[in-house]
Amino acid sequence: MEYASNAKANTGVALGAVGTGLGVLASAGGLAGVLGIAPRNNPPADPGDKPVTRYEMGLFKEIAEKNDEIVLLKANQYADAKDAGLQAQITQQAVWTAGATAAMGFMTQQIQQLFSVTKLGIPENAIFVPAAPATATSTATQTNG
């Protein structure tokens, strides 16, 4: 058991030392920096890549800000147009609802008037006439005839 824990500790120390050495080597500019050899200036991968001056960077920033402003204005115009269309739909729906409500009120008033006329003007015996009781002679004549 003591050997196993000792081996783990030794492995940890060794890996830490190697990592530290690689970090120092990378921060010094690689092997060329440690040996004192100046690294080669590699050409850019894209021939269009070149250093940019502060003035050019300011122009790029100004163009980007103007593009952002244009996009924001277009988005606001689109949202305003959608809002206007939605407002028109809401107005149209409100007009239709008002018309339907008025028609329903008028129909309700007519139905109430019909009920009041029926209750006051027509007596019940005029609507419902009780059937005469059936007699034996009337039944016999219907079967013979």
Residue frames relative to the residue before (quaternion, step in Angstrom):
aa qw qx qy qz dx dy dz
M 1.0000 0.0000 0.0000 0.0000 0.00 0.00 0.00
E 0.6558 0.5048 -0.3248 0.4579 3.58 0.95 -0.78
Y 0.6342 0.5339 -0.3388 0.4449 3.56 1.07 -0.69
A 0.6471 0.5281 -0.3234 0.4447 3.56 0.98 -0.85
S 0.6893 0.4597 -0.3000 0.4728 3.60 0.81 -0.88
N 0.6158 0.5370 -0.3407 0.4651 3.59 1.08 -0.65
A 0.6548 0.5048 -0.3150 0.4660 3.61 0.98 -0.82
K 0.6354 0.5194 -0.3326 0.4646 3.58 0.99 -0.78
A 0.6572 0.5039 -0.3143 0.4640 3.58 0.93 -0.80
N 0.6551 0.5069 -0.3167 0.4622 3.58 0.95 -0.84
T 0.6392 0.5152 -0.3270 0.4679 3.59 1.01 -0.78
G 0.6487 0.5225 -0.3175 0.4532 3.59 0.94 -0.80
V 0.6578 0.5001 -0.3059 0.4729 3.56 0.96 -0.87
A 0.6578 0.5139 -0.3144 0.4521 3.58 0.94 -0.87
L 0.6724 0.4849 -0.3066 0.4677 3.60 0.89 -0.89
G 0.6288 0.5323 -0.3334 0.4584 3.59 1.03 -0.71
A 0.6578 0.5074 -0.3051 0.4655 3.56 0.97 -0.85
V 0.6531 0.5031 -0.3201 0.4669 3.58 0.93 -0.86
G 0.6550 0.5141 -0.3149 0.4555 3.61 0.91 -0.87
T 0.6462 0.5117 -0.3172 0.4690 3.58 0.97 -0.83
G 0.6535 0.5201 -0.3096 0.4545 3.58 0.96 -0.86
L 0.6643 0.4897 -0.3072 0.4739 3.58 0.95 -0.83
G 0.6267 0.5309 -0.3388 0.4590 3.61 1.05 -0.69
V 0.6546 0.4975 -0.3110 0.4767 3.58 0.94 -0.86
L 0.6445 0.5257 -0.3188 0.4545 3.57 0.96 -0.87
A 0.6740 0.4889 -0.2997 0.4657 3.61 0.92 -0.86
S 0.6826 0.4784 -0.3028 0.4620 3.61 0.91 -0.81
A 0.6611 0.5019 -0.3124 0.4620 3.61 1.13 -0.49
G 0.6175 -0.5548 0.3601 0.4257 3.60 1.21 0.01
G 0.6485 -0.5247 0.3229 0.4471 3.55 1.11 0.52
L 0.7674 -0.3463 0.2648 0.4702 3.54 -1.28 -0.24
A 0.6229 0.5411 -0.3444 0.4479 3.59 1.05 -0.74
G 0.6570 0.5055 -0.3175 0.4604 3.60 1.02 -0.74
V 0.6454 0.5094 -0.3253 0.4670 3.58 1.01 -0.75
L 0.7174 0.4361 -0.2475 0.4836 3.59 0.98 -0.83
G 0.5226 -0.6635 0.4018 0.3539 3.58 1.26 -0.11
I 0.5038 0.6190 -0.4438 0.4075 3.58 1.19 0.30
A 0.4137 -0.7063 0.5103 0.2639 3.59 -0.78 0.97
P 0.4445 -0.6919 0.4858 0.2961 3.59 -0.83 0.88
R 0.5582 -0.6102 0.4571 0.3273 3.52 -1.18 0.67
N 0.3912 -0.6831 0.5565 0.2659 3.56 -1.09 0.67
N 0.2311 -0.8026 0.5374 0.1169 3.54 -0.21 1.29
P 0.4540 -0.6688 0.5030 0.3060 3.59 -0.94 0.80
P 0.5772 -0.5917 0.4132 0.3822 3.62 -1.07 0.54
A 0.5798 -0.5986 0.4246 0.3538 3.54 -1.14 0.64
D 0.7472 0.2939 -0.1771 0.5692 3.60 1.03 -0.75
P 0.4376 -0.7139 0.4667 0.2846 3.63 -0.67 0.97
G 0.6194 0.5538 -0.3468 0.4352 3.62 1.18 -0.38
D 0.5437 0.6091 -0.4029 0.4135 3.61 1.24 -0.27
K 0.1702 0.7612 -0.6093 0.1426 3.55 -0.85 1.00
P 0.6148 -0.5397 0.4015 0.4118 3.58 -1.13 0.37
V 0.2603 -0.7574 0.5847 0.1295 3.55 -1.15 0.71
T 0.4056 -0.7110 0.5193 0.2455 3.55 -0.99 0.84
R 0.6644 -0.4915 0.3796 0.4159 3.55 -1.31 0.25
Y 0.6233 0.5443 -0.3341 0.4512 3.58 1.05 -0.75
E 0.6688 0.4883 -0.2983 0.4746 3.59 0.91 -0.92
M 0.6358 0.5227 -0.3310 0.4615 3.57 1.00 -0.78
G 0.6257 0.5302 -0.3295 0.4678 3.60 1.07 -0.72
L 0.6388 0.5163 -0.3254 0.4686 3.57 1.03 -0.79
F 0.6451 0.5174 -0.3187 0.4631 3.59 0.96 -0.87
K 0.6470 0.5168 -0.3143 0.4642 3.56 1.00 -0.83
E 0.6558 0.5118 -0.3103 0.4601 3.58 0.96 -0.88
I 0.6412 0.5132 -0.3181 0.4735 3.59 0.99 -0.83
A 0.6530 0.5140 -0.3146 0.4587 3.58 0.94 -0.85
E 0.6460 0.5118 -0.3201 0.4673 3.61 0.99 -0.80
K 0.6581 0.4966 -0.3134 0.4713 3.59 0.98 -0.82
N 0.6278 0.5198 -0.3356 0.4722 3.60 1.01 -0.73
D 0.6352 0.5185 -0.3296 0.4681 3.60 0.98 -0.79
E 0.6540 0.5150 -0.3130 0.4572 3.58 0.97 -0.85
I 0.6385 0.5215 -0.3216 0.4658 3.60 1.00 -0.82
V 0.6563 0.5027 -0.3131 0.4674 3.58 0.92 -0.89
L 0.6503 0.5146 -0.3177 0.4597 3.59 0.97 -0.81
L 0.6508 0.5089 -0.3155 0.4668 3.59 0.97 -0.83
K 0.6517 0.5038 -0.3169 0.4703 3.59 0.96 -0.83
A 0.6439 0.5157 -0.3208 0.4652 3.58 0.98 -0.80
N 0.6505 0.5057 -0.3141 0.4715 3.60 1.01 -0.80
Q 0.6364 0.5168 -0.3312 0.4672 3.60 0.99 -0.79
Y 0.6481 0.5147 -0.3138 0.4653 3.59 0.95 -0.86
A 0.6688 0.4923 -0.3004 0.4692 3.58 0.92 -0.90
D 0.6384 0.5215 -0.3274 0.4618 3.61 1.01 -0.79
A 0.6502 0.5072 -0.3183 0.4676 3.60 0.96 -0.83
K 0.6484 0.5021 -0.3170 0.4765 3.59 0.97 -0.80
D 0.6416 0.5202 -0.3233 0.4617 3.59 0.99 -0.81
A 0.6521 0.5102 -0.3194 0.4608 3.60 0.97 -0.84
G 0.6484 0.5086 -0.3132 0.4720 3.59 0.99 -0.80
L 0.6554 0.5010 -0.3066 0.4748 3.55 0.98 -0.82
Q 0.6351 0.5253 -0.3254 0.4636 3.58 1.01 -0.78
A 0.6379 0.5181 -0.3245 0.4683 3.60 1.02 -0.78
Q 0.6477 0.5089 -0.3167 0.4703 3.59 0.99 -0.80
I 0.6504 0.5109 -0.3186 0.4632 3.58 0.96 -0.83
T 0.6416 0.5170 -0.3191 0.4682 3.59 1.00 -0.83
Q 0.6530 0.5113 -0.3087 0.4658 3.56 0.94 -0.90
Q 0.6527 0.5054 -0.3076 0.4733 3.58 0.97 -0.83
A 0.6447 0.5175 -0.3245 0.4597 3.59 0.99 -0.79
V 0.6377 0.5140 -0.3275 0.4710 3.61 1.00 -0.80
W 0.6600 0.5004 -0.3079 0.4681 3.58 0.91 -0.90
T 0.6571 0.5081 -0.3132 0.4605 3.58 0.92 -0.88
A 0.6439 0.5108 -0.3273 0.4662 3.61 0.97 -0.80
G 0.6513 0.5107 -0.3121 0.4665 3.60 0.96 -0.82
A 0.6646 0.4960 -0.3005 0.4711 3.57 0.94 -0.89
T 0.6441 0.5163 -0.3218 0.4637 3.59 0.99 -0.79
A 0.6501 0.5053 -0.3180 0.4700 3.60 0.97 -0.82
A 0.6525 0.5088 -0.3153 0.4646 3.59 0.96 -0.85
M 0.6500 0.5071 -0.3182 0.4680 3.58 0.97 -0.80
G 0.6404 0.5185 -0.3232 0.4654 3.60 1.02 -0.76
F 0.6496 0.5125 -0.3100 0.4682 3.56 1.00 -0.86
M 0.6616 0.4976 -0.3054 0.4706 3.59 0.95 -0.89
T 0.6338 0.5221 -0.3307 0.4651 3.60 0.98 -0.76
Q 0.6435 0.5168 -0.3152 0.4685 3.58 0.99 -0.81
Q 0.6545 0.5039 -0.3155 0.4671 3.62 0.95 -0.83
I 0.6451 0.5130 -0.3236 0.4648 3.60 0.96 -0.84
Q 0.6551 0.5037 -0.3180 0.4647 3.60 0.94 -0.80
Q 0.6367 0.5144 -0.3292 0.4708 3.59 1.04 -0.71
L 0.6405 0.5163 -0.3265 0.4654 3.58 0.99 -0.79
F 0.6453 0.5071 -0.3244 0.4704 3.59 0.94 -0.81
S 0.6711 0.4925 -0.3204 0.4520 3.62 0.90 -0.82
V 0.6391 0.5074 -0.3311 0.4738 3.62 1.00 -0.72
T 0.6552 0.5150 -0.3140 0.4549 3.58 0.91 -0.88
K 0.6839 0.4848 -0.2956 0.4582 3.59 0.87 -0.83
L 0.7555 0.4008 -0.2265 0.4661 3.62 0.90 -0.81
G 0.7842 0.4172 -0.2022 0.4124 3.61 0.83 -0.90
I 0.7675 0.3126 -0.1869 0.5275 3.63 0.97 -0.60
P 0.3352 -0.7475 0.5317 0.2150 3.58 -0.65 1.06
E 0.6382 -0.5726 0.3700 0.3576 3.53 -1.18 0.63
N 0.6674 0.5052 -0.3287 0.4374 3.64 0.92 -0.75
A 0.6039 0.5356 -0.3714 0.4588 3.62 1.19 -0.28
I 0.6698 0.4704 -0.2997 0.4902 3.59 1.14 -0.52
F 0.8025 0.1717 -0.0640 0.5679 3.59 0.84 -0.96
V 0.0803 -0.7805 0.6198 0.0150 3.56 -0.58 1.18
P 0.3747 -0.7380 0.5034 0.2479 3.59 -0.57 1.08
A 0.5018 -0.6557 0.4796 0.2970 3.58 -1.05 0.77
A 0.5004 -0.6415 0.4894 0.3139 3.56 -1.10 0.73
P 0.5245 -0.6336 0.4445 0.3547 3.60 -0.98 0.68
A 0.4832 -0.6762 0.4799 0.2808 3.54 -1.00 0.85
T 0.1840 -0.7764 0.5938 0.1032 3.61 -0.99 0.84
A 0.6391 -0.5517 0.3792 0.3787 3.55 -1.24 0.38
T 0.6644 0.5045 -0.3173 0.4510 3.61 0.96 -0.73
S 0.6595 0.4961 -0.3312 0.4575 3.56 0.97 -0.71
T 0.6271 0.5218 -0.3345 0.4718 3.59 1.10 -0.60
A 0.6598 0.5096 -0.3101 0.4571 3.61 0.99 -0.86
T 0.6642 0.4996 -0.3192 0.4554 3.59 0.95 -0.73
Q 0.6363 0.5264 -0.3384 0.4512 3.54 1.06 -0.63
T 0.6855 0.4759 -0.3057 0.4584 3.61 0.99 -0.70
N 0.6711 0.4864 -0.2991 0.4728 3.62 1.08 -0.67
G 0.7281 0.5036 -0.2356 0.4009 3.54 0.90 -0.83
